[in-house]
Amino acid sequence: MTPDKQSDEQFYRDTESIAFPKLDDHQLSLLEPLGKRRVLTQGELVYKAGQRDLGLTIILRGEIQAFEPRDGTEQVLATAHERDFVGDVAMLQGTSAVASARVTSPEAEILYVPAGELRRAFAELPGVSGPIVNALIMRRRRLRRDREFAGLRVLAPRGAREGHQLDDFLDKNHIPHRLIEFESDQGQALSKRLHLTTRDLPTLITAAGAPLRRPSLREVAQEAGLLRPLALASESEIMSDLTIVGAGPAGLAAAVYAASEGLRTVVLESYAPGGQAGSSSLIENFFGFPTGVNGGDLTWLAQLQAYRFGAKFSTPSQALSLNYGNGADEYRACLQIEGCSAILRAKSVLIATGADYRRLDAEGREQFEGIGLYYAATALEGQICRRETVIVAGSGNSAGQAAMFLSDGADKVLLVIRSDDLSKNMSSYLTRRVEAQENIEILFHTQIRKMLGSKRLEEVELENTKTGERRVVRTPAVFSMIGAVPCTEWLPPEIERDEKGFIKTGSVVANAPAWKESKRPPGPLETSLPNIFAAGDVRSGSVKRCAAAVGEGGMAVAGVQAALAASADRG
């Protein structure tokens, strides 16, 4: 038995009782008032793959089978009996169901708890929500590891940038899927059956088996159920107590605390939750995880926690502008969102947009974005680097973490830094670890000058800036970790920023015009506009660490509550 098969079997054995718990009499008695009993006959569908906003189906009598319909065949995933329930995380998030379910016994009696009632139970009934939420999470993890489960399928030419982007988007949003190369036997069979040519690629094959040719990220998000309608079609305005722009660690922490306190919370995320932390393969200095934690897992669980308390997410949703009204209207902040005709009006706003990756000043860089040049080192990129020489550019913690992660599978990792001292920007524990790793070579006073290749990256030219010497290295991948610039270009000029573009907060903005008219001073994380807050990497003076961003998210919510209370007192 191979190591991979051993680890998979151990994973399934260890998680069986968590993924498929049976509800006891007390739990059923709490859920019974929230739902309705129904009797179904053999062959009747309970729900279909791709269906959204599903509630919870509990089997009281009979048998229900969950299966994946695929190309005219069916892959059986699980069979549920009395006191079992069917579904996965899609029922918590309101995203698209990844499988179908139908009755396989002559008759079945179910208790169906609608989505709205289910989310209320998740927030108010911990004795019920705990085992159910844990089961839903574990089932999603099992599906993502199951090599027989396809989920959404992305058909793309080998090494194509557009295909990699769709793959990356679905992966970072934890949507089960497969990337299928057009040139493979499976890819050729699919393209023949669906009448697809290279002009149609990349193609997303939906849960129903229909092809979406050359879809945009928004179309993919709509199919996966990530792009949530924040308003009804007839509504011209969306109201919230707190709108959070950005779902990195600061935004996610704020969403958890705000929603748990009963604030109507809306979270806008332009790509995927987690920010830079979500792209980290291993965060080793985060409180409570002595052996480290995968950044994507940590931030995904935080998002599910916010969902559980009722926060509303929409991905990808880009905030285009923020207008700040005058007068006594409590919904003073108005946000325009890309692709949404309704205006989002908020009593308070938290700006947690983080920072965008700096681009390497290297000739040919643009043509290799996503097909050789990466800004995160995750398992997805790690597959490309096995038994290869790879390059990591940067001297901070993210660069050190990426180098350590890649060194596990790569033949050699070249860590390229401009200075002569690794410890200036990198934590001491990580510096020692990088320096001790045998297959990591640190190149001081070095910069990347050229990136070369035909369809994808093949070679990189490096220059030693002290000696002027240049060398060419054959490599399939460069990981750029050279810092970031704040994502603040969409904000109005009334929100003051420092010389680098990061948002000023607290006492340094006390003399701003809007505060001179106020009867209270700004809170520690409040910007030059009252009730507009900033937290995490986008804030001037913030500590660029995941734990610090989480703390600031919680602090921001305390400030929001104080500001809303002050506004209510004045009213």
Buried (B, 14 or more C-beta within 10 A) or exposed (E): EEEEEEEBEEBEEEBEEBBBBBBEEEBBEBBBEBBEEBEBEEEEEBBBBBBBBBBBBBBBEBBBBBBBBBEEEBBEBBBBBBBBBBBBBBBBBBBBBBBBBBBBBEEBBBBBBBBEBBBBBBBEBEEBBEBBBBBBBBBBBBBBBBEEBBBBBBBBBEBBBBBBBBBBBBBBBBBBBBBBBBEEEBBEEBBEEBEBEEEBBBBBBBBEBEBBBEBEBBEBBBBBBBBBEBBEEEEEEBBBBBBBBBBBBBBBBBBBBBBBBEBBBBBBBBBBBBBBBBBBBBBBBBEEEEEBBBBBBBBBBBBBBBBBBBBBBBBBBBBEEBEBEEEEEBBBBBBBBEEBEBBBBBBBBBBBBBBBBBBBEBEBBEBBBBBBBBBBBBEBBBEBBEEBBBBBBBBBBBBBBBBBBBBBBBEBBBBBBEEEEBEEBBBEEBBEBBEEBEEBEBBBBBBBBBBBBEBBBBBBBBBBEEEEEEEEBEBBBBBBBBBBBBBBEBBEEBBBBEEEBBBBBBEBBEEBEBBEEBEBEBBEBBBBBBBBBBBBBBBBEBEBBBBBBBBBBBBBBBBBBEBBEBBEEEE
